[in-house]
Amino acid sequence: MREVKFTDTTLRDAHQSLLATRMRTSEMVPVLEDMDAIGYNAFEMWGGATFDSCLRYLDEDPWERIRIIRKHVKNTKLQMLLRGQNILGYSNYPDDVLELFVERAVKNGIDVIRVFDALNDPRNLQKSIEFGKRYGAHVQGAISYTTSPVHTVEKYLEFAKSLVDMGVDSICIKDMAGLLTAPMAYKMVKELKKNFSLPVEVHSHFTTGLADAAYYAAIEAGADIIDTATSALAYGTSQPAVEPFFAMLSDMKNVKVDLDIDRIGFVNEHFVHVREAHKDTDVSMKTVNTEVLKSQVPGGMLSNLVNQLKAQNALDKFSEVMKEMAKVRKELGYPPLVTPTSQVVGVQAVLNVLSGERYKIITNETKKYVKGMYGRPPAPIDEEIMKKVLGDEKPIEVRPADMLKPVLDKLKKEIGVLAKDDEDLLSYALFPQVAKKFLEKKYVARIKVDFDIADENMDEFPEVTVYPA
């Protein structure tokens, strides 16, 4: 009998997909110790869009979030999602920034680093894997799953081999848009288990309604871990819920499941109330979205796209934008739609629709993508589009990060006294404008908190520091 394990995404991808990444650390703290006792393989609780969201919208220090969660979670591994050479931003960063980031993430409490590249370009993952291993993390190599004429099982296995050759500890099929069907899940897991002696994890979104069946088929084929969320923050554009899979797998004779289902129920009740507090950003998806089978928009992007169109009073253009994304994606060589390529394709599609003329406005990100600064596209870019975007320029052929010089020393001088430690420096390196504003507020808040604490003779700082707006 083999054990199937669960990675819980409630603290990261679930609210990123459903609530535009607006859950606060203070909303997690009350149930962290109960979650820790459930028996999950890991909590996916950092990375992705959480870093940006903490700084931009929540006035929270993302580094403090790791430390707080680590303080309460003693038994369960803490896992983050790293965008390869993009780290947690939207373009490639130099190797010196990447190395310091990985070192500080592990030092602050991250156990598992799931690394992926939007284009499945091994060159963009080489250093992430190297640094993750160097500093003692379990490095999980993710295959960004999508469908197109050029994405075949054979191509995915070829990419998986490159991950294994670079030293990953496990493999994840990362299905960000919910495109993985049961037959394909079974075939991919079967082939991965046959060719490589590493644990295989499956991550999907319920956006199209396919994920439950895909997970079950993956388990039948030998998958070791599945990604689920507590039911209050499951389904829609999020992951499948843990509770039905606990019941389902408990009835399988050859599978062992070791989770405290009663404690899951208690934790779920807490997140029911948390979700109610975020109605303003809730994607509120009431049915599956089969249009995504064509547009391939991932869960987190879908919730943000709805909010962006609302802000432009253009929500009536939603269907047109979804169709345009499929066109743009084909013209740009069928990139998997995951950060940052989802933003490249998504923003260009929105501009194509709202401006009334396709490629009338071309973003800098689209230019960088066509130039090759994000990596090598899965298929050749449409020649007419390439000519329109680049003119007489030619795309680069080298690893994109090889064209980037070390920048940490320069950034230290720029930010000066506002960066009190390496974590502050890294926040500035990834999101300069947003982080600078945040650090200015954080510095003022520190002075005030120090003064208040001295006055009240308190022994320690409050567990969650709320910085003034």
CORFEN-V412984 format. One record per residue. RES is the residue in three letters. PHI is phi as a letter, one per 30 degrees, with the letter a starting at -180 (none if undefined). NEAR is the number of other C-alpha atoms within 12 Angstrom. Layout:
RES:PHI:NEAR
RES:PHI:NEAR
//
This chain:
MET:none:10
ARG:c:18
GLU:c:25
VAL:c:37
LYS:c:34
PHE:b:43
THR:c:44
ASP:c:46
THR:c:44
THR:e:49
LEU:d:50
ARG:b:46
ASP:d:47
ALA:d:50
HIS:d:52
GLN:d:47
SER:d:47
LEU:c:47
LEU:b:44
ALA:h:40
THR:i:41
ARG:c:41
MET:d:42
ARG:c:39
THR:e:39
SER:d:24
GLU:d:28
MET:c:35
VAL:e:29
PRO:e:25
VAL:c:28
LEU:d:35
GLU:d:24
ASP:d:28
MET:d:41
ASP:d:32
ALA:c:27
ILE:d:35
GLY:j:30
TYR:d:39
ASN:d:32
ALA:a:39
PHE:c:47
GLU:d:40
MET:b:48
TRP:a:52
GLY:i:42
GLY:h:42
ALA:c:41
THR:d:41
PHE:d:43
ASP:d:36
SER:d:35
CYS:e:36
LEU:d:38
ARG:d:26
TYR:c:25
LEU:c:28
ASP:h:34
GLU:b:37
ASP:d:37
PRO:d:39
TRP:d:35
GLU:d:31
ARG:e:40
ILE:e:40
ARG:d:28
ILE:d:33
ILE:d:39
ARG:d:32
LYS:d:22
HIS:c:26
VAL:c:32
LYS:c:22
ASN:c:22
THR:c:32
LYS:d:33
LEU:c:42
GLN:b:41
MET:b:44
LEU:c:41
LEU:c:44
ARG:d:45
GLY:h:54
GLN:d:47
ASN:d:40
ILE:h:48
LEU:b:38
GLY:c:34
TYR:b:32
SER:a:34
ASN:d:41
TYR:c:37
PRO:d:29
ASP:d:32
ASP:d:28
VAL:d:39
LEU:d:39
GLU:d:30
LEU:d:33
PHE:d:42
VAL:d:45
GLU:d:29
ARG:d:30
ALA:d:41
VAL:d:33
LYS:d:22
ASN:d:28
GLY:k:34
ILE:d:41
ASP:c:37
VAL:b:39
ILE:c:48
ARG:d:48
VAL:c:48
PHE:b:48
ASP:b:47
ALA:e:46
LEU:c:41
ASN:h:44
ASP:c:38
PRO:e:37
ARG:d:31
ASN:d:41
LEU:c:47
GLN:e:35
LYS:d:40
SER:e:49
ILE:d:45
GLU:e:33
PHE:d:34
GLY:e:39
LYS:d:28
ARG:d:19
TYR:c:26
GLY:j:23
ALA:d:34
HIS:d:32
VAL:c:42
GLN:c:41
GLY:d:48
ALA:c:47
ILE:c:48
SER:d:45
TYR:d:45
THR:a:42
THR:b:33
SER:a:24
PRO:d:14
VAL:c:20
HIS:c:26
THR:b:18
VAL:e:28
GLU:d:16
LYS:d:25
TYR:d:35
LEU:d:30
GLU:d:23
PHE:d:33
ALA:e:41
LYS:d:28
SER:d:26
LEU:d:39
VAL:d:31
ASP:d:20
MET:d:27
GLY:j:28
VAL:d:40
ASP:c:31
SER:a:36
ILE:b:46
CYS:b:44
ILE:d:48
LYS:c:42
ASP:c:43
MET:d:47
ALA:c:46
GLY:i:52
LEU:c:44
LEU:d:41
THR:d:30
ALA:e:26
PRO:e:23
MET:d:31
ALA:d:41
TYR:d:28
LYS:d:28
MET:d:42
VAL:d:44
LYS:e:26
GLU:d:27
LEU:d:37
LYS:d:28
LYS:d:17
ASN:c:20
PHE:b:25
SER:c:21
LEU:b:28
PRO:d:32
VAL:c:43
GLU:c:40
VAL:b:51
HIS:b:47
SER:b:54
HIS:b:52
PHE:d:45
THR:e:43
THR:c:38
GLY:i:32
LEU:c:33
ALA:d:41
ASP:e:37
ALA:d:27
ALA:d:37
TYR:d:50
TYR:d:36
ALA:d:27
ALA:d:38
ILE:d:40
GLU:e:28
ALA:d:29
GLY:j:34
ALA:e:40
ASP:c:36
ILE:b:39
ILE:b:49
ASP:c:50
THR:b:43
ALA:b:47
THR:d:43
SER:e:32
ALA:d:34
LEU:b:46
ALA:c:42
TYR:i:42
GLY:h:41
THR:c:49
SER:c:53
GLN:d:53
PRO:e:43
ALA:d:37
VAL:d:41
GLU:d:33
PRO:d:23
PHE:d:35
PHE:d:34
ALA:d:18
MET:d:21
LEU:d:28
SER:d:19
ASP:c:13
MET:c:19
LYS:d:13
ASN:c:15
VAL:b:26
LYS:c:23
VAL:b:32
ASP:b:21
LEU:b:30
ASP:d:22
ILE:d:25
ASP:d:17
ARG:d:23
ILE:e:33
GLY:d:24
PHE:d:24
VAL:d:36
ASN:d:31
GLU:e:20
HIS:d:27
PHE:d:33
VAL:e:22
HIS:d:18
VAL:d:29
ARG:d:34
GLU:d:20
ALA:d:17
HIS:b:24
LYS:d:19
ASP:d:18
THR:c:30
ASP:d:33
VAL:d:36
SER:h:28
MET:d:26
LYS:c:15
THR:b:15
VAL:d:23
ASN:c:29
THR:d:22
GLU:d:27
VAL:d:35
LEU:d:29
LYS:c:29
SER:d:41
GLN:i:45
VAL:d:50
PRO:d:50
GLY:e:46
GLY:d:45
MET:d:43
LEU:d:45
SER:d:34
ASN:d:34
LEU:d:37
VAL:e:35
ASN:d:24
GLN:d:23
LEU:d:26
LYS:e:18
ALA:d:13
GLN:c:16
ASN:h:13
ALA:b:21
LEU:d:21
ASP:d:16
LYS:c:25
PHE:e:29
SER:d:25
GLU:d:24
VAL:d:37
MET:d:38
LYS:d:26
GLU:d:34
MET:d:42
ALA:d:33
LYS:d:29
VAL:d:38
ARG:e:42
LYS:d:31
GLU:d:30
LEU:c:39
GLY:i:32
TYR:h:36
PRO:d:47
PRO:e:46
LEU:d:48
VAL:b:40
THR:e:40
PRO:c:39
THR:d:45
SER:d:44
GLN:d:35
VAL:e:35
VAL:d:47
GLY:d:44
VAL:d:36
GLN:d:37
ALA:d:41
VAL:d:40
LEU:d:30
ASN:e:27
VAL:d:30
LEU:d:25
SER:d:18
GLY:i:16
GLU:b:15
ARG:d:22
TYR:i:29
LYS:d:18
ILE:c:22
ILE:c:28
THR:d:23
ASN:d:20
GLU:d:26
THR:d:37
LYS:d:28
LYS:d:29
TYR:d:39
VAL:d:41
LYS:d:31
GLY:j:35
MET:d:36
TYR:c:46
GLY:k:38
ARG:c:33
PRO:d:34
PRO:d:35
ALA:b:25
PRO:e:22
ILE:d:28
ASP:e:21
GLU:d:20
GLU:d:15
ILE:d:27
MET:d:27
LYS:d:18
LYS:d:22
VAL:d:30
LEU:c:25
GLY:i:15
ASP:c:11
GLU:d:15
LYS:c:17
PRO:d:27
ILE:d:21
GLU:c:18
VAL:d:18
ARG:e:26
PRO:e:32
ALA:d:32
ASP:d:23
MET:c:18
LEU:c:20
LYS:d:16
PRO:e:20
VAL:b:22
LEU:d:30
ASP:d:17
LYS:d:16
LEU:d:26
LYS:e:25
LYS:d:15
GLU:d:18
ILE:d:28
GLY:h:20
VAL:d:17
LEU:d:29
ALA:c:28
LYS:d:19
ASP:a:18
ASP:d:29
GLU:d:32
ASP:d:37
LEU:d:33
LEU:d:42
SER:e:45
TYR:d:38
ALA:d:39
LEU:d:34
PHE:b:31
PRO:e:25
GLN:d:18
VAL:d:26
ALA:d:34
LYS:d:29
LYS:d:27
PHE:d:34
LEU:d:37
GLU:d:27
LYS:d:25
LYS:d:29
TYR:d:23
VAL:d:18
ALA:d:22
ARG:d:22
ILE:d:15
LYS:d:19
VAL:d:25
ASP:e:21
PHE:d:15
ASP:d:17
ILE:d:17
ALA:d:14
ASP:d:11
GLU:c:12
ASN:h:12
MET:d:13
ASP:d:12
GLU:b:14
PHE:d:18
PRO:d:16
GLU:d:18
VAL:c:27
THR:d:26
VAL:c:26
TYR:d:26
PRO:d:19
ALA:d:17
//
